[in-house]
Amino acid sequence: MKALICREYGLPLTLQVEEVATPTIEPDEVLVKVLYCGVNFPDTLIIQNKYQFKAPLPFTPGSEITGIVTAVGKEVIHVKPGDRVAGICRWGGFAEFAAIKSTHVFVLSANIDLKLAAATLYNYATSYHALKDRAQLKPGEKLLVLGAAGGVGLAALELGKLMGATVIAAASTDEKLNLCNQKGADSLINYATHNLRELVKEITNGAGVNVVFDPAGGALAENALRSMAWRGRYLVVGFASGTIPAFPANVPLLKGASVIGVFWSGFAAKEPMQNATNIKQLIAWLAEGKIKQEIYKTYSLPEAPQALQALMDRKVLGKAIVQVT
């Protein structure tokens, strides 16, 4: 089979498509013929050996796939050959076939578009875990989403609206904010041209926001932290800016606020039943048309390095997809 191979840790353009053996499966695994693979920020980290999990060289990146089941292990009972599925893995997705733990494979109904599904589960599972399990977002609360035009940002925006929150979308360009507006954001902030804290204060009539969703980190983090209301919850989702912020501890103290870590991969590993429940809800909403990720561009398998580079360069609005076969 053809697969994108990382032979040494480095930047995306060092990756090459090669002919390799089709993976074999363990008794608790499923072999999937991959049709589409989503492009996710952790993919850009794992190829540089900067992620929480280390992949042994050589390996194939790619963590979110959709396709058709071709074989199942003897312990697998909930999927069968021929099923249309979505699968989530640490790596292995940018390949014509992927072996995935059966607990991380989900059957999709015939009315769900496989390309759209490959753009959905990873980002939405992260954002749903953040808003539902970690922040316990309530209807009527005010949610500030930083990096709102990225994959997890748009997912948080859409889920926040679905969960009854008032959503303030913050991004760095008017083009990105136009997309956020189309997705239903209640207010927009261009933090490249305006002061984030001042506009949040104006929008909320001085009350501040109940929840901050931050997948970017960097220089905006402290202003966003200071923009929280009493008992606010600051969700640390990631560091797409490349800079891990250092928070002044007196701010959450004075606001009675919480700074909450969101590590979805760890949650999925340690609480698989709750994670599966979340994903089944997302799949139901996807089938009902209540959530729909923005697809930025579809790349071929040989173009996968360019897709990863575009994500690193923060050019991707919504989600990039690699069509594998």
Number of C-alpha atoms within 10 A of each C-alpha: 11 18 25 26 22 23 15 15 17 16 17 21 13 13 21 17 18 13 11 13 10 15 14 13 17 17 12 16 22 29 25 29 23 25 21 30 33 30 31 24 19 20 24 23 21 22 27 17 16 14 14 12 13 13 19 11 12 11 16 25 28 28 22 29 38 32 29 20 24 14 20 24 18 12 12 17 10 11 18 17 13 13 18 21 24 26 28 25 19 18 22 25 31 30 30 22 27 29 25 25 20 22 19 18 24 20 19 21 14 10 9 17 13 22 20 19 26 31 29 28 27 26 25 26 24 23 29 28 22 23 24 15 13 16 23 13 21 16 13 13 15 25 29 30 29 28 26 31 31 27 29 31 28 30 29 31 30 23 21 27 19 14 17 14 22 22 26 26 29 25 22 17 14 15 13 22 22 14 17 28 17 8 20 16 23 17 17 23 25 18 18 12 10 11 13 18 20 12 18 24 16 12 17 14 9 14 15 23 28 24 31 27 29 27 24 23 22 17 13 17 21 16 14 23 27 17 27 30 21 16 16 24 27 27 23 21 22 21 15 20 17 11 12 15 16 11 12 11 9 9 16 21 11 11 17 14 19 19 17 16 14 24 15 20 18 11 15 18 12 11 12 14 13 14 22 17 11 20 21 17 14 20 24 16 14 21 18 12 10 13 19 19 22 20 19 16 13 18 19 15 24 19 16 28 23 16 28 25 16 16 23 20 11 15 14 21 23 25 26 25 26 28 23 25 14
